[in-house]
Amino acid sequence: MKNGIIAVIGIVILTIFMIYRVPSNEIEGLPEQEQTKVVVETPKVGYHAPRFSLSSLYGQTYSLESLEGKPVLINFWASWCEPCKTEAPELVKLYETYKDKIEIYAINVTASDTFEGAKSFAEEYGFSFPVLMDEQAETAKKFAIQPIPTTFFVNREGVIVDIVVGPLNKELLENKMKLLFK
């Protein structure tokens, strides 16, 4: 009987503890001022593209804000990516056709690549548009990039009008250009 009462009291105490214990997002052992809460929101069609500023292969800094109302195609890629090699010639042709109307930012996910690999790739395929180096993958994180290539089509207001995961081809690019110029 005595053991039964002790067991009931133990269960009641445990239940009260579980009910009133507030779940915490804190990392144990870190002072409160060092705790950081991160909210990651996936970019979506119809919403503004995340802002970023990156250096190019040649040291210039580029950002969405610097485009001054010009549509942009933002392509995330790496030199080791086979589908990226497939789409590279199409991006070059597209830029030659539309370079007065759009910008292309080829963002190399350098955290999973090398500077030398990116430079060699850009030279081999004749990239004449800015090749930007995402060395810490911070911009890739802002855009929630998983597979590459991934391309964002952003209109002159900075709003994402479409997202393509996978390699681009001529027909697909032409259709997406129509969305940018609406």
C-alpha positions as CSV (number, residue, x, y, z in Angstrom):
1,M,0.0,0.0,0.0
2,K,2.8,2.4,1.0
3,N,4.6,1.6,-2.3
4,G,1.4,2.3,-4.3
5,I,1.0,5.7,-2.6
6,I,4.6,6.6,-3.4
7,A,4.1,5.5,-7.0
8,V,1.0,7.7,-7.4
9,I,2.7,10.7,-5.8
10,G,5.7,10.2,-8.2
11,I,3.4,10.0,-11.2
12,V,1.5,13.2,-10.1
13,I,4.7,15.1,-9.6
14,L,6.0,13.9,-13.0
15,T,2.7,14.8,-14.7
16,I,2.8,18.3,-13.2
17,F,6.4,18.8,-14.3
18,M,5.6,17.7,-17.8
19,I,2.5,19.9,-18.0
20,Y,4.1,23.1,-16.7
21,R,7.5,22.6,-18.3
22,V,7.8,25.2,-21.1
23,P,9.5,23.9,-24.2
24,S,12.5,26.0,-25.1
25,N,14.4,26.8,-28.3
26,E,17.5,27.7,-26.4
27,I,20.7,25.9,-26.8
28,E,21.7,24.5,-23.5
29,G,24.9,26.0,-22.1
30,L,24.9,29.2,-24.1
31,P,24.1,32.5,-22.4
32,E,20.8,34.0,-23.5
33,Q,22.4,37.0,-25.3
34,E,24.3,34.5,-27.5
35,Q,21.2,32.6,-28.5
36,T,20.0,33.3,-32.0
37,K,16.7,32.4,-33.5
38,V,16.8,31.9,-37.2
39,V,13.6,32.0,-39.4
40,V,14.2,30.6,-42.9
41,E,11.5,31.4,-45.4
42,T,11.6,29.8,-48.8
43,P,11.5,32.4,-51.7
44,K,8.2,32.1,-53.6
45,V,6.8,33.2,-56.9
46,G,5.0,36.5,-56.4
47,Y,7.3,37.7,-53.6
48,H,10.4,39.8,-53.6
49,A,13.7,38.0,-54.1
50,P,16.0,37.9,-51.1
51,R,18.6,40.7,-51.1
52,F,22.2,39.9,-51.5
53,S,25.6,41.4,-52.3
54,L,28.4,39.3,-53.8
55,S,31.8,39.7,-55.3
56,S,32.4,38.6,-58.9
57,L,35.3,36.5,-60.2
58,Y,37.1,39.8,-60.9
59,G,36.3,41.6,-57.6
60,Q,33.4,43.8,-58.5
61,T,30.4,43.8,-56.1
62,Y,26.9,43.1,-57.4
63,S,23.5,43.3,-55.8
64,L,19.9,43.2,-56.8
65,E,19.6,46.8,-55.7
66,S,22.2,47.8,-58.3
67,L,20.1,46.7,-61.2
68,E,17.9,49.9,-61.1
69,G,14.7,48.3,-62.4
70,K,16.2,45.8,-64.8
71,P,14.9,42.2,-64.8
72,V,17.4,39.5,-63.8
73,L,17.8,35.8,-64.2
74,I,19.6,34.4,-61.1
75,N,21.3,31.1,-61.8
76,F,22.9,29.0,-59.0
77,W,25.5,26.5,-60.3
78,A,28.8,24.8,-59.7
79,S,31.6,23.7,-62.1
80,W,31.2,20.0,-61.2
81,C,27.5,20.0,-62.0
82,E,26.7,18.1,-65.2
83,P,23.3,19.7,-65.8
84,C,25.0,23.1,-65.3
85,K,27.3,22.3,-68.2
86,T,24.2,21.4,-70.3
87,E,22.5,24.7,-69.7
88,A,25.6,27.0,-69.9
89,P,25.6,27.5,-73.7
90,E,21.9,28.4,-73.6
91,L,22.5,31.0,-70.9
92,V,25.3,32.5,-73.0
93,K,23.0,32.7,-76.1
94,L,20.2,34.2,-74.1
95,Y,22.5,36.9,-72.7
96,E,23.8,37.7,-76.2
97,T,20.1,38.2,-77.3
98,Y,18.7,40.1,-74.4
99,K,21.7,41.8,-72.7
100,D,20.3,45.2,-73.2
101,K,17.0,44.2,-71.6
102,I,18.0,41.8,-68.7
103,E,20.9,40.9,-66.5
104,I,22.1,37.4,-65.7
105,Y,23.8,36.7,-62.3
106,A,25.5,33.3,-62.4
107,I,26.0,32.6,-58.7
108,N,28.6,29.9,-58.1
109,V,28.0,28.0,-55.0
110,T,31.6,28.3,-54.1
111,A,31.2,26.6,-50.7
112,S,30.8,23.3,-52.7
113,D,33.2,24.3,-55.5
114,T,36.6,26.1,-56.0
115,F,37.4,29.5,-57.2
116,E,39.7,28.0,-59.9
117,G,36.9,25.6,-61.0
118,A,34.4,28.4,-61.3
119,K,36.8,30.6,-63.2
120,S,37.7,27.8,-65.6
121,F,34.1,26.9,-66.2
122,A,33.1,30.5,-66.9
123,E,36.0,31.0,-69.3
124,E,35.3,27.6,-71.1
125,Y,31.7,28.5,-71.7
126,G,32.3,32.2,-72.5
127,F,30.3,33.7,-69.7
128,S,30.2,37.5,-70.4
129,F,27.6,38.2,-67.6
130,P,28.6,38.5,-64.0
131,V,29.8,35.4,-62.3
132,L,29.3,35.9,-58.5
133,M,31.1,33.9,-55.8
134,D,28.9,32.6,-52.9
135,E,31.9,31.5,-50.9
136,Q,30.0,30.8,-47.6
137,A,26.7,29.7,-49.4
138,E,24.9,32.5,-47.6
139,T,23.0,33.6,-50.7
140,A,22.2,30.0,-51.6
141,K,20.7,29.7,-48.1
142,K,18.7,32.8,-48.5
143,F,17.3,31.3,-51.7
144,A,16.8,27.9,-50.1
145,I,18.9,26.2,-52.8
146,Q,18.9,22.4,-52.7
147,P,19.7,20.9,-56.1
148,I,21.6,22.9,-58.7
149,P,21.1,24.3,-61.2
150,T,18.3,26.4,-59.8
151,T,17.2,29.6,-61.6
152,F,15.1,32.5,-60.4
153,F,13.4,34.8,-62.8
154,V,13.0,38.2,-61.1
155,N,11.1,41.1,-62.8
156,R,12.1,44.8,-62.7
157,E,10.3,45.3,-59.4
158,G,12.4,42.6,-57.8
159,V,9.5,40.1,-57.6
160,I,10.1,36.4,-58.4
161,V,8.0,35.5,-61.4
162,D,9.2,31.9,-61.8
163,I,11.7,29.4,-60.4
164,V,13.2,26.5,-62.4
165,V,14.9,23.6,-60.7
166,G,17.1,21.7,-63.1
167,P,18.8,22.6,-66.4
168,L,17.3,25.2,-68.7
169,N,16.9,24.7,-72.5
170,K,16.2,27.2,-75.3
171,E,12.4,26.7,-75.4
172,L,12.1,27.0,-71.6
173,L,14.2,30.1,-71.5
174,E,12.2,31.8,-74.3
175,N,8.9,31.1,-72.4
176,K,10.3,32.4,-69.1
177,M,11.6,35.6,-70.9
178,K,8.0,36.4,-71.7
179,L,7.1,36.3,-68.0
180,L,9.9,38.8,-67.3
181,F,8.7,41.3,-69.8
182,K,5.0,41.3,-68.8
